[in-house]
């Protein structure tokens, strides 16, 4: 069974209780934020801050619209971080769809940061390893819902079976359309095979307004590196090893006494 | 193997030998650790050298040592690495060289055209590896577009570099007897010099005619 998290951004009141719950459950050190002229707690995600409620301001119909979004790992079906990771066992796709970082196996190369189309993983300057939302895999493994879901006071956040949540999200966007938001819809980008974090957006045709990429996918260079480049390298290395070995077997070493050329023997030998 | 009274022609002085073997050792280390990061199937190479986390820290430094050594080589050798008219003909007769048909080859100087090509290909791949390597070393300070390009270009340059070094190792060990002694001990015998590098040999003879 694939599990998922549904974020109905239209119900978010920006209370940030989910941020606190995340920090508490995952035992994260609190870092003093910076004031950027908004109600956001932090300007960005951090290695010890995995869940940020973004207060996106959007100019629309002569007024300002506040678009809340929950910036966190999307737990993609086809995860760019996992595709880019060179360390076996450092990034794991769990059977329930969770993309989990196993810091014991992480080598700290940061390739996942580059591979992620949502710019989520963060390198810790102290441990030199990478961290992000684990979908509270230590809670879901024993049948509990993630900490952020547990604490959300408005039911903006729902956790459950993915197929069921997709149905709920579709129904909710239909409701929103009827309520005067014709652009309402579900954010479940197919470029990464769908995500296990789903959004209901009032302005679904403009996910960028929420800080979400319009068409995320695994980067081409990562696919090249993990695909054709492996074949090219294997061919070149083994081809050269085999080629030079066979050359030796067929022709042997260069030998001045055998491969010399009489017509150039005009050079006097020194010993003579 | 060598008689005590044999004539020795100095080929590589101590400075050149040290710079070559510093480059070789750092290249070997960077290759093993790089291959470990390149493919999960070769990850055991990294495990043998201290584990993934350790080699992520050391691989860039071995690359820096290698790049510096290539820089030292460049200062020492670049002036003599230009292709002359004979070299250009030589390159068109690579098949004659490979099949030991040395009579068909124009004479080579201190370095033959193949060695010169190795030199310039190493200069080119090292520049590429160094530039992309710096980007991959400090991902948190680099723009994503550069990181994305480097993820593909770094291994591509490495494939070119490692392939040319595999040929180099074959040439320096099995294919051309006594060339290893030239790089380890620094000298060659006249017969070797006259056969492999006739123009260089003539220069030496002209300056040593007593």
Interface residues (C-beta under 8 A of the other chain):
Chain A: X84 X86 X87 X88 X90 X105 X106 X107 X108 X109 X110 X111 X113 X114 X115 X119 X123 X128 X219 X220 X221 X222 X224 X225 X229 X230 X232 X233 X236 X237 X240 X241 X244 X247 X248 X251 X253 X254 X255 X256 X258 X259 X260 X261 X263 X264 X267 X269 X270 X271
Chain B: X7 X37 X38 X39 X40 X43 X52 X53 X55 X56 X57 X98 X99 X100 X101 X102 X103 X107 X136 X139 X140 X144 X147 X148 X149 X151 X152 X155 X156 X159 X162 X163 X166 X167 X170 X174 X175 X176 X177 X190 X191 X192 X194 X195 X196 X198 X201 X202 X205
